[in-house]
Each structure stands twice: as structure tokens, then as C-alpha cells.
Amino acid sequence: MKINKFVIGGLLILGAVVFLIANATQGASQYFMTVDELKAEGPDVVDKNLRVSGAVLGDTIQYDLSTLTLTFEVAHVPADAPEIETEGGLAEALYQATIDPSRARMTVVYVGVKPDLLRHEAQAIVTGHLGADGIFYAEELLLKCPTRYEEAVPEQAGN
Amino acid sequence: MIANLGFGILLVTFFVALYSGVTAVLSNPKGLATIFRSLPGSEYLRALPGRLGRFFRITHDLANWLEKKEDPQRSASMAESARRAMLLTWPLLTLASLLLIYLLVNNHFEVQFVYEVTSRSMPTYLKVTAWWGGQAGSLLFWSWLMSAFASLVTLRKWDRDREFLPWVIFVSCFTLAFFVGMTVFFENPFKMFYQTSTGVEAYLIQPANSVLFTPEDGNGLNPLLRHPGMIIHPPMLYLGFVSYVIPFAFAIAALITGRTDDRWIRLTRRWSLWAWLFLTFGLVLGGRWAYDVLGWGGYWGWDPVEIAAFMPWLTGTAFLHSVMIQEKRGMLKTWNMLLIILTYDLVIFGTFLTRSGVLSSVHAFAQSAIGPLFFTYIAITLIASVALVIYRWGNLKAETEMHSLLSREALFLFNNLLFMSILVVCFWGVIYPLTSELFTGAKVTVGPAFYERANGPLFAGLMFLMGIAPLSAWGHSTFKTLGRAMWVPTVLAFIITAVIFAMYTRNVYAIIGFFLVAFVILITLYEYGRGAVARQKTHQENFFTAILNLTARDRRRYGGYIVHLSMMLMAIGILGIELFQMETQGTLEVNQQTSIGGYDVVYQDIARFTGPDGREVTRAVVGIYQNGEYLGTLHPRIDYYFDAQQAMTIPGQRATLKDDLYILLVSWEPASAVGATFKIYVNPLVNWLWLGSLLFLVGIVIAAMPDKDPERVMARAGKRTRQVSAAD
């Protein structure tokens, strides 16, 4: 009897936690996709909660100061670590993505402050949804610049 | 060469730590036998045919043989030798660190680590703190702290706990050897650049036919990290991380020696309190840095790196509470062991995950060479420790049974379950992308909304427990006794909530949250007050003296109350910014104004100039008015660092207890006539978060300060009655 009380209490908490996790997972899941996958899925993923990563194309960055609307294009970069490795690391993969015109590209629109790290060849990780017009509307914009800070060997003078 | 000398010292330290650990183990053959016996499933494995079975039969025979080898005199001298070797590691690591700092300060860019984290334009104090600005250096820093703490703990008087000593040394040195080994062989901060025929590469030892290569200037510390909060945030976190190794070492010592009473907990109580203090403060500082520097108006983003530092905090906090049940009631012994083991491995995991990087994802770490090593280490320590717990399962039985659901121990148990639940939520959030990919093929991740939704009710449950647990009695409580103690503050809390509902907000989360805050604060104050009044009567003191004496007499209890109050102040801040943050943005011309949250913001002037370290500063002057009254000016600015090619947005902040006006300068081009663009936040109540963290420090220092040490009192009394301490 005494044991039961605690078992029931424990089970109730366990049940509540499982429910909370399941409920929150369902409500807050974001699907990780590459630009290629996004293009392949097409209209199926419109309005789904998505997270897409790509290489920023510097020339396409436009910032409308009156509305704080930021527009730029990203090119496809692979998402798997081994695939990135075969391209020679993240920095190299990003570089390859920006110079290869055959890569799938996607336009991103983000309203807000232009992040300090947004520049050519940066990796943009955008969270938001794909509109029916094929433009990605980002609610969150994260940037990584592996070229600068993870560079282990300095450039050589005149080689 | 200084860098070669540093490398040599590190290598020596590695072998000294190894020697110390191995000698410590060999000084106690019986304990070693225990480890062999506890190997998972060794009974069944011995029966296996072939080579594998033979291995386990050998360890069994070895254990039997070892148990016969006990020689007290030799053991004592070996343990002493291990202890001396351990004491040598700290001076060695200090020397290595000083050499590294010398290289950092004097621009020795031929050293790879110096090249990566400093540049000529950085001020000297930043060059010193660059010590922990990169991975290799921060591993050295971790090792240095580890050896300092291990030395501190081995310097204490061990009279009554002599049998723990070798095992505390063993665990510390095992951990230390792992980190120093990692530093020496994989992430060496003393690697130098050499030009060979194939190009420039970093080497530990100069290769044949090569010349030293010295770059003109270094990369420099990421400007985002050049902030006072970020300079002390990593050491704080590391202090907390490393302090937790000591209670873990004692726990393992208790398991191996079979002294599984609460002695190990009493001995390490203060260590775990200090660890908790540094860890909590480190987390708050990290939040403050994000708030001041990252310019998104928030302080916590449920990033994997943040969660990695948060997870040991959760188990550490649960541990802090559950050890009290073991001390008072002799229950939850196994649970406490498991909690400290979990905390230790989460600390190692956290070190691995948080060591560097501004923005990183789990994927980035898998590529690092030290990743697999860390995971192997975590797996080995976890399996070995849990095996010991299982081996001692019988000795860890509870001395009393739990009866009442409302007793103090039951409420503490629920508190532990809630902390563990939050841990499970966080862990699930971190590994969900990996598991979902494994099972469904789709890469799915969860954002901050997941953590907020799943953890919100759990935090609310914790707050509720925080209110009622201090009122409940050990052993047995009923609704009646609880109700009698809490009805006054509860009614008051309802009145306050009604006022908030009528005057300020109808948001249901806010109402629940503020009710719980009021509930906990009032009950805690009421309890405090009742104690003081009682003391006032019995001791004829005035009220304030009574409060001071009450606190001094039971530091742990009242320090805990102050910590609870501080957590509630932080909760006020979190509720304010999470639920009521306001924001606006727009481009203003000079003398144009915009309004938000009762403030009128007027853009007055802007200037661009060059700062002392070569950065280009764009600084706006913004006037703040409220109801036509002039409140002052703010200076949001953008610093552009040419060396790092990076801009840094520094907000102008006006902090009051009511809210925080937080203005970001988004952009301004001198050529354009459009004006300057601003983003403005009003963050209600957020300063209670920072105030709460200061009160937290007060509370935890009160709880952790050595009170009249029962041990010393005992020692004094023991001069007459020796058997008292011997019987303990």
C-alpha cells in the first residue's frame, strides 16, 4: 500500500513527462533539409516548419533599411559530415558552392537586423517556411564563418 | 625555445600524473581487487569458453591474489609517494601555463595557438585571457584547475579518512592524465609552424629540412568574445565543472573501499556547494554576455552548447538536495552515487561541447579529432562507476523507509524527479536530430519552443515544491500540518495575484508564474520571520540581531532560503522578458522620434571615428524622454574590427527595475541621407534576473561558509574522549 503511493506518484510524473515531450516535439519540430532536397520536395513542404542550411552568395545580399527586409540567395551545400569532408572541409565546401553555378539556389527573405556575420561564403542556417512563391521566409537566421576562425595554417607569403 | 620547453613540461606532467595514479592504485591492492570484481557480469563471463573467458578468469585470480598482497607499511609509503607526485603536477602545469601566457603576451605568432587567438592590436589583458580563448589553451586551463583542486584536497588532514586518499588521488589523476594527455598529444598549444618543401604546417618537433615560419600577425580573438562577461564566463564555468570532480572522486573512493555511509558526502559538501556556485554564476554570466553582445535582445537560446553546460547544473542541483536526505534519513544512497557519477560525466561532456566557438552545432564537433576520445572516456568512466555501484548495491540500502507523501524526504524526491525530467527533456532535444534520422530518415530538429513548452510545467512544479518543501517535516507531514503553516502566505499570494490580474495582465502563463513567485517568496519570508520572532522571544534580541543570529546558527538552512528567494527574483526577470518583451524598428532622421513602451526615443546625432585598437566605431546619440521629461542619452554603436573583418553591435541600455530600454544601431551609411536605422526593445523586469543572481551569490556563500566545523569541535573534544571520533 505504502509502496503503491510512491509508484503511482512516480508513474504520474513519468506519464506527464512523456506527454510533455511528445506534445512539444510534435509542436516544435523543424525539418532539416538541404537546398537540393527542398527543390526536390517542391510544394509538399510549403508551410512546414523547416531549417535549411546553405552558402551565402555575397552579391545577392540586399538590405532595405526602410522595412529592415533582408534578401539574399543561398547555394546548396551538403549536410552530411562525410560528404563535407570529401569536399575538403566546411570552408572548402562553402567556397565550392558559391563558385558552382549549377548548384541549386534559393532566395531567403528575413525581416530584422542584419547579422554581423552575414557575408559571402558564410554558412546560413535559416529557420522558417517555404512560401508558395518558392521564396524561403526565415524567422531565424544563424551564421557560421568557418573560413576565418578555424583556419589552422596561415597563408604563405608568395608561394 | 620556450614553446619546446612548454611541450616538455606538459609531457613530464602527463607521466607524473600517470605515475601518481598508478602508484595510488597499487598502494591499495584490495581496492584494485574490488574494481576487478565489479567488472560488469564478470561471474558469467568467467564461464565463457575460449580466450574471453580466460581473460575474466585471470582477472578473478588476480583479484584473489591481490587481496592477499595487502602490506600496510608498504601501502602507506606508496600512497605518500602518489600524493607527492600529485602535488608536483600543479607547479608543473603552472609553469607550462606561464610559458604559454608569455608566448601569448609577446606575440609569438610562430606558435599556432598564439597565431589563432591573438593579434598585435589586442590589449595585453586580452592576450592573457586568450589562454582560454581556444580549444588547446582551455584544455590546459582545465588541467591546471584540476591539479590545483586535487592538490588542495590532498593537503587536508586525512586522519580519519586515510583509506579514501589513494582513491581520491587515483580518480583525480586519472582525470588529469586524460586532459593533460589530450593537451599533449592531440591539442597541443605549443605546436609551431615550420616551412618544409611541401608547405607550412604546425608541428610539435621541428621536421628535417625545415625552417621556422613566423606569420606577421595573428588572427586575433573573435571580437564577440572581447567582453568582460565572456572573459570571466569560461573560467567560472570551468571552476564549477572541475570542482564537481572532487565529490565524484570521494564517491568512487567510498564505493571501492566499501565505506558507503554518508562520510564522503559530509567531506565534500562544501566542494559541491562551491561547484554549484561557480556553475550557476558561469551560466548567468554567459546569459549576460549574450544579452549585451549578441544583440538579439535575449539571454538564452536553448543552443546545444548552452544545454551542455545546463545539464550538469541540473544533476548538480538535484544532488545538492538529495544528499540532505541521505544525511538526515539514510535514504537514497544509490541515487546519490548515480547522480554524482552522472554529473561527472556530464561535466566532461560539457567541457567537450562548450570549449569554444560562438555558433556551433553538434555536427561540427563530430569532425574534431578529440571527439571519439571524449566519448570513449565518458563511456569507460560511466560503465566502471556504475559497475561499482551495482557491486555495492547491498551496502547502499536505505536505513529507513519512506512513509508519507508529504514528508520532507518525499518532497525532495519529487524535486529530484522534476530535475531529472528537465534533464531528460534537454537530452531528448539534443539527441532528437540523431535518433529521428536513424529511425525515420528525416533530419528533424527541435527549436527553443520545444524546450519552453516541455520544461515550462516542470519549472512550475519545481517552484511549487520550493514553496511547500521547507514547511514539511522529516518523516511525516499531513495536509493539516502543512496547511496550518502556509495559509497566511498563501492567502497573501492570492491577493497579490488578483491585483496583478486586475491591474496589469490577463496572460494566463504570467498569472500562474507570478502567483508561484509570490507564493514561494511569501512562504520563505514568513518562515524566516517566524524563526526570527521565536528567537527574539527566547533570546531577548531585537528583530535584526535575531535574523542575523538565526542565519549564523543554521547557515545551510537559511542560506538555502536566500538562494530560493534569489531564484524567484530571477524568475520574475525571466517571466518579464519572455512574456512581455516589446520591440520596434525603423529608420530615423536626425531629430525624428519614435515611441515604444512609454518611452520616446529621439535620434540626435551620429559620429564615426577610429578606436584605440584600430576598430572603426560608429556611435549614435539618442535622447530618451518619458512623458515629456528628459531621462538622458544612450549611445548604441557598431564597432567594426578590420583585423577580424567583423562588426560588433553594442546596444545602448537604460536599466531600471521596471524595465530595460535596449537600443541597437542597425546601420548607418555616411553617404546616404536616409538617416540611421534602429531596433529598439523594451524588456520588462529583466533586471530582476541580474539582481537575483547577485542575491544568489550572497545566499550560497552563507550556505558554503565554514560554520563552526563539527569536525574541529569534535577534534577538540576528542582530546579527552578519543573513542568518540574512533567510533564515528
Interface residues (C-beta under 8 A of the other chain):
Chain A: K2 K5 F6 G9 G10 I13 A16 V17 L20 I21 N23 A24 T25 G27 A28 S29 Q30 Y31 F32 M33 R51 Y63 L65 S66 L68 A79 A81 I84 E85 G89 L90 G112 V113 K114 D116 L117 R119 I125 T127 E140 L142 L143 K144 R148 Y149 E151 A152 V153 P154 Q156 N159
Chain B: Q112 Y115 E116 F193 Q195 G199 V200 E201 A202 F213 P215 N219 N222 G295 W296 L359 S360 S361 H363 A364 A366 Q367 E401 M402 H403 L405 A410 L413 F414 L417 L418 S421 V424 V425 W428 Y432 P433 A442 K443 V444 T445 V446 G447 P448 A449 F450 Y451 R453 A454 P457 L458 Q585 G586 T587 A644 Q645 Q646 A647 M648 T649 L664 V666 S667 V674 T677 K679
